[in-house]
């Protein structure tokens, strides 16, 4: 216990530095930041489901173009 009392000013200064530099966060702050990150992700990136749907649509368009190409070649 005497060691704590002896080093208490240093401990207080170090703890105040951590608080001032926001080294430690509260669960509320962490949850708020998490929500901000999720909102930003939704704005900037597409979902996997949407991506797969778009990929399927491209595949269908490619098949149709191939069929049209084949028809044009057969007509010549």
BAZA-743340 format. One record per residue (C-alpha): residue in three letters; z, x, y. Coordinates in steps of 0.02 Angstrom, whole numbers, plus 50000, padded with zeros to 5 digits. Each point is the difference from the previous one (the first is absolute). Layout:
BEGIN
AlaZXY...
//
This chain:
BEGIN
Unk500005000050000Unk500365014450116Unk498235006249976Unk499334983350061Unk501085000650153Unk499475017850033Unk498154996049987Unk500074982550073Unk499165004550167Unk498535007949908Unk499894985149883Unk500004987950147Unk498655009850090Unk498915000749844Unk500234981349969Unk499584995950181Unk498445010649987Unk499474990349845Unk500314983550088Unk499105005550157Unk498485006149902Unk500024984349892Unk500135009949839Unk500944985749918Unk499374982250012Unk500794983349967Unk499314988549866Unk499434988150138Unk499005013750085Unk499255005049834Unk499494982249959Unk499244997750172Unk498955015749980Unk499494994449827Unk499374983450070Unk499045009250136Unk499175011149872Unk499524985249892Unk499264990750149Unk499005015350050Unk499375002049822Unk499414982049995Unk499045002550161Unk499165016449954Unk499674998749813Unk499204987549885Unk500894992949848Unk499485004949825Unk499504982249959Unk498854999050150Unk499255016749957Unk499634994749821Unk499204983850062Unk498895009650119Unk499545012249863Unk499504985549887Unk498944992650139Unk499125016650025Unk499675000849815Unk499224982650003Unk498925004550150Unk499435015849912Unk499514990149845Unk499004987750106Unk499115014050091Unk499585008149834Unk499274983749937Unk498964998050157Unk499395017949984Unk499524997049819Unk499054984250048Unk499065009150136Unk499525014049882Unk499414987649868Unk498884991250127Unk499015015950037
//
